[in-house]
Each structure stands twice: as C-alpha cells, then as structure tokens.
Amino acid sequence: MTANRALIEEVTAHLAAEGDPERAESQQRYMKSSMPYLGVTLPRTTAIAKEVFAAHPLASYEEWRDTVLALFRGATHRELWYVAEELAEWRAYREYASRLESLSIYEAIITEGAWWDIVDGTAAYLVGGLFASDAEWMTARMREWSVDPHLWKRRTAILCQMRRKADTDLGLLYDCIEANAGDKDFFIRKAIGWALREHSKTDPHEVIRYVEAHRDILSPLSKREALKRALKDGLVERVP
C-alpha cells in the first residue's frame, strides 16, 4: 500500500478544524446519510482539498490510486468521500484517471458510496472520461453494468455518457435505458430521464422521437424528465 498518509492526515485535520456541528447535522439529515458530516461547506471542502493536494504531490499511479482508495475507505465523515473524488478528478492526475485500469477504483467508489451524491459525478466525469481512452472497451463494460444486480452500477451505465454530447453512442445509451426501463426504483427512472434530457441539449428531436417511440415502456417520471427542455422550448406540447 503506497497511500500518501501525510496528505490524508493533513486534509482530515484541516476539515475537522473548520467543522460546524449545526451545519453537519443539517447536511446529514438532508443527505439521509448514515455517515456523519463535519459540517464544512462543499466549496470550502474543495478549496482545502486543492491546497493539500498541491502541498503533497503524488509521484506515481500507484500512489494516486492507493491514496484515493485510502481516503474513501478510511473516511469517518462524508466530506472525506468528497475529497477522495476531488483527488481522483484533480487535473494533475488526469493521465492516471484516464487509464482503463482505473475503472476498478471508480467501481469501488460507486458500490461502496452507493448514493447519488457520490455516484453521479463519478459516473459522468470519471467513468465517462474513460470513453476517450477506449470507447469500444468501455461500451462493453457499460453494457455489462447496465444489467448488473447493483443498482448504482446500473445508474452509472445510464449516466456515463452525460458529457459526451455529439459523441454519445446512442445504441449504448438506449440499450442501457431499455435494460432498466421496467425498474420501479426512483433513482433508475430519474437517471433514464436525466440522461435523455442531457442529450436533448445536443439533439432534441432525436430525444422526442425516442420518447414517443418508447412511450409504453418508459415511466411517467422518465418521460417528464426527458422532455423537460423540449416542453420549455415549445418543441412538444405534452408528455406522451
């Protein structure tokens, strides 16, 4: 294990020093989290993280990987989960983050974090970023994830192309949606609608076509979310 303990100890100490118990209670209640908060705002958590990262550069892929996982798995408060994500995404380590082998790190964060505040950014930025390294390999992995028993891996498969815009693989997106369209879970239905709504920023008429063609299998929530922008822009008059 080559985790940078000085980085972990310093960021933990800085966050603890700025904690606000009253805010912490409110944050935990809002997030419905069994893990407590320290009560540090997200912008301040990010600022502290970046200051500490700059002071403790990581010398290798292995040190980056192990520090990310040690931060995440050793977290006693939810802000440290956020710091682990910040470290995974930090610009100085983009080459590390883009390695296909890093998918195993992101899978650990997704399955162990197992809540939207952890999963969604990981899906869009970290998992989604791997398509630039090998789209064919990632497509095969996300097809596997789309039918995985783990709900949050399936949500990730649906959301992983959120930032791909015109490069979105519609075949993959639609396969991931249709594999989960019958799921009654709120987070799956919301993800389907959100992924389609995001693509509507690039190709609204294709999303309108898709929703109309699949009106009988998509949930009302998914359809409302998918067509939210189209309704606002007057491209459709109602949700089918």
WOJO-V315793 format. One record per residue. N is the residue number from 1. RES is the residue in one small letter. SS is DSSP state (H for helix, E for strand, C for the rest). D_LAST is the distance of its C-alpha to the last C-alpha in whole Angstrom. Layout:
# WOJO-V315793
[[N/RES/SS/D_LAST] [N/RES/SS/D_LAST]]
This chain:
# WOJO-V315793
[[1/m/C/54] [2/t/C/54] [3/a/C/52] [4/n/C/53] [5/r/H/55] [6/a/H/56] [7/l/H/52] [8/i/H/51] [9/e/H/54] [10/e/H/54] [11/v/H/50] [12/t/H/50] [13/a/H/53] [14/h/H/52] [15/l/H/48] [16/a/H/50] [17/a/H/53] [18/e/C/50] [19/g/C/48] [20/d/C/47] [21/p/H/47] [22/e/H/45] [23/r/H/42] [24/a/H/42] [25/e/H/42] [26/s/H/39] [27/q/H/37] [28/q/H/38] [29/r/H/36] [30/y/H/33] [31/m/H/33] [32/k/C/33] [33/s/C/36] [34/s/C/39] [35/m/C/41] [36/p/C/42] [37/y/C/42] [38/l/C/45] [39/g/C/43] [40/v/C/43] [41/t/C/41] [42/l/H/38] [43/p/H/40] [44/r/H/43] [45/t/H/43] [46/t/H/42] [47/a/H/45] [48/i/H/47] [49/a/H/46] [50/k/H/46] [51/e/H/50] [52/v/H/51] [53/f/H/49] [54/a/H/51] [55/a/H/54] [56/h/C/54] [57/p/C/53] [58/l/C/52] [59/a/C/54] [60/s/C/52] [61/y/H/49] [62/e/H/50] [63/e/H/51] [64/w/H/48] [65/r/H/46] [66/d/H/48] [67/t/H/48] [68/v/H/44] [69/l/H/44] [70/a/H/47] [71/l/H/46] [72/f/H/43] [73/r/H/44] [74/g/C/47] [75/a/C/45] [76/t/C/46] [77/h/C/44] [78/r/H/40] [79/e/H/41] [80/l/H/43] [81/w/H/40] [82/y/H/39] [83/v/H/42] [84/a/H/42] [85/e/H/38] [86/e/H/40] [87/l/H/43] [88/a/H/41] [89/e/H/39] [90/w/C/42] [91/r/H/43] [92/a/H/46] [93/y/H/45] [94/r/H/42] [95/e/H/44] [96/y/H/44] [97/a/H/41] [98/s/C/40] [99/r/C/42] [100/l/H/40] [101/e/H/42] [102/s/H/40] [103/l/H/37] [104/s/H/39] [105/i/H/40] [106/y/H/36] [107/e/H/36] [108/a/H/38] [109/i/H/37] [110/i/H/33] [111/t/H/34] [112/e/H/37] [113/g/H/35] [114/a/C/32] [115/w/C/30] [116/w/H/28] [117/d/H/30] [118/i/H/32] [119/v/H/30] [120/d/H/27] [121/g/H/30] [122/t/H/32] [123/a/H/29] [124/a/H/28] [125/y/H/32] [126/l/H/34] [127/v/H/32] [128/g/H/30] [129/g/H/33] [130/l/H/35] [131/f/H/33] [132/a/H/35] [133/s/C/38] [134/d/C/37] [135/a/H/33] [136/e/H/34] [137/w/H/35] [138/m/H/33] [139/t/H/30] [140/a/H/32] [141/r/H/32] [142/m/H/29] [143/r/H/28] [144/e/H/30] [145/w/H/29] [146/s/C/25] [147/v/C/27] [148/d/C/29] [149/p/C/30] [150/h/C/30] [151/l/H/27] [152/w/H/28] [153/k/H/29] [154/r/H/25] [155/r/H/24] [156/t/H/26] [157/a/H/25] [158/i/H/22] [159/l/H/23] [160/c/C/26] [161/q/C/25] [162/m/C/24] [163/r/C/27] [164/r/C/27] [165/k/H/25] [166/a/H/25] [167/d/H/27] [168/t/C/24] [169/d/C/25] [170/l/H/21] [171/g/H/22] [172/l/H/23] [173/l/H/20] [174/y/H/18] [175/d/H/21] [176/c/H/21] [177/i/H/17] [178/e/H/17] [179/a/H/21] [180/n/H/19] [181/a/C/16] [182/g/C/17] [183/d/C/19] [184/k/C/19] [185/d/C/21] [186/f/H/19] [187/f/H/21] [188/i/H/20] [189/r/H/16] [190/k/H/17] [191/a/H/19] [192/i/H/16] [193/g/H/14] [194/w/H/17] [195/a/H/18] [196/l/H/15] [197/r/H/15] [198/e/H/19] [199/h/H/18] [200/s/H/16] [201/k/H/20] [202/t/H/21] [203/d/H/18] [204/p/H/15] [205/h/H/14] [206/e/H/15] [207/v/H/13] [208/i/H/10] [209/r/H/11] [210/y/H/11] [211/v/H/8] [212/e/H/6] [213/a/H/10] [214/h/C/10] [215/r/C/6] [216/d/C/9] [217/i/C/11] [218/l/C/10] [219/s/C/11] [220/p/H/9] [221/l/H/11] [222/s/H/11] [223/k/H/8] [224/r/H/9] [225/e/H/12] [226/a/H/11] [227/l/C/10] [228/k/H/12] [229/r/H/15] [230/a/H/12] [231/l/H/11] [232/k/H/15] [233/d/C/16] [234/g/C/15] [235/l/C/13] [236/v/C/10] [237/e/C/9] [238/r/C/6] [239/v/C/4] [240/p/C/0]]
